[in-house]
Amino acid sequence: MHIISDLHLHSRFSRAVSPQMTIDGIADWAGKKGIGLVATGDWTHPMWMREIGEKLEEDGSGLLKQKAEDGRQKTEKFLLSTEISCIYSQGGKTRRVHVLVWVPTIASAQKISQELTKRGCNLMSDGRPIIGLSLINLSELILTVEPQALIVPAHIWTPWFSVYGKMGGFESLEEAFGEFAKNIYAVETGLSSSPDMNWRIKELDSRAIVSFSDAHSGPKLGREATIFELPEITYKNIKRALESPTHACRIEYTIEFYPEEGKYHYTGHRMCNVRLTPEEVSSKGTTCPVCGKPLTQGVMQRVEELAGRKDDELQICKSTNDKYTNQLSNIKIIKSKTFPNKVPFVMLVPLQEIIAEAIGSPVTSPKTQAQYMRLVLHFNGEFNVLLHASINEIGTVSTKEIADGIRKVRIGDIVVDPGYDGVFGIVKIWKSEEEKALVDRSKEQLGLF
C-alpha cells in the first residue's frame, strides 16, 4: 500500500499562518491534494492540542483520524507532528535549529509539553515555540518520555534556522546532537535543497531523506511530499521505513519543489539585488560588492562547504522508467547510478501555479480556482492530475494549454530563476507567450504527447 504524506505544516496558532489552517481545513486540503497521511502540526501549543482532542481520535495504529460527523468518516489519517525552534549557545556560537518531533500518542505529546513547560518553555507564545534547550537536552527529554518518538531536523540547509545552516547551525549531526545523533534516522530537505544535494553529505548516507511542505496555508500542502510503501499505515511502519527500510516498509520516492525556487538557494543580498552562484562566490568572495556587508550564504554554497563528495560522483540520471515508480505517467525519475539504493525523486510544480500561467490569470483568481476544482474533482485529487492522468484527458477536461503545461512539468521542460537571501525563485513553464501560442489545439496532436 502506498501513501502520500505531508508531515510538516502549521496550524493557525503559528505566526504568519492562514486562519483557515484548522483541523477541518487541513483535512479538506489534504483530500483535494490526494494526501492520505498529514501532520497535525503544532501539538506543543495548548489551544491547538485541545482542538486536536476535540476533532481527532486515536485509531490504535499510532495515528489519528477525524471523528465521524453526520455518520460520515473521513479517510485521511493524521500524525502527531510539531516543529520546535531551539535557540541557545554552544561552542561560543548562537545556535538556531528547527526540528520536527513525531509521537504516536496524545498522552506522550502532552507529557512532553508538560516537561518542556517545567523547564521554562513558553508553549503559548507560538505554534512553533522558541525554547532555550540544546538539541542534546531536547532529545534526551523527548526520548525519555517517549522512546518511540522520531526527531527529524527540519529544512536542514536554511541559513538562519537549521542544523546545517551557516548562520546558526553545525558542521555535523554528531556535533549538534551528541550521543543522540544515532537516534536521528531522517532529515528534511527543505524547499531550497533537493535529495541529490543531500546525497553529497556522507553522514546522511545512513539516514532517510524526506520532503514535506512546511505549509502555512491549505493550498501549499503537498508542494513537497514523501510517498511511503507500507503493508499497513501505522506509526510503527513509518518508523521502520525510516530506521531500517525493507521492501515492505520503505520510502518509495519523494516529490520535490524545484530547489531553485526556494528563497535561499543562491548566495546573495536582496537589498542590493546581488545574487551569486557557488562558482561566483569562490571568485568574488562573501562580501556584497555594492554595500560591503556580508552576503547571506545560500544553500548551494553551504552544501559545497560540507560535501564529502563531488556532484559528478553521484552520476545523476533522469529517466521515465523505474522499478518503484512505474505507475507514474511519463515523469522524469531522478536517481543516482553510483548509489542505486538511494530513494529516487520527482520534481513538480503545484497545479494551481501551472493553471495560472497557462490561462494568464492569478493563482487566487476565480478562473484559476474553477479550473483547479474541475481537474481535482474529475481525477480525484491534485496528485493524480500531476502524476497519473493522461495528458489527452486533462486537455479534454480543462484546456490544451493547461494540459501542455502539465506535460512540460513532467519532463522538466521549464525555466527557473533561482531565489536568494529571502527572495523566492521564479518558475516559468513557457519561456514566452510565443512558445505557448505554438501549442497545437487539435485533439489528435495532443494525443501524441
Summary of the structure (lengths in Angstrom):
residues: 449
radius of gyration: 21.7
end to end distance: 29.5
largest distance: 68.0
contacts: 1577
relative contact order: 0.11
helix: 35%
strand: 21%
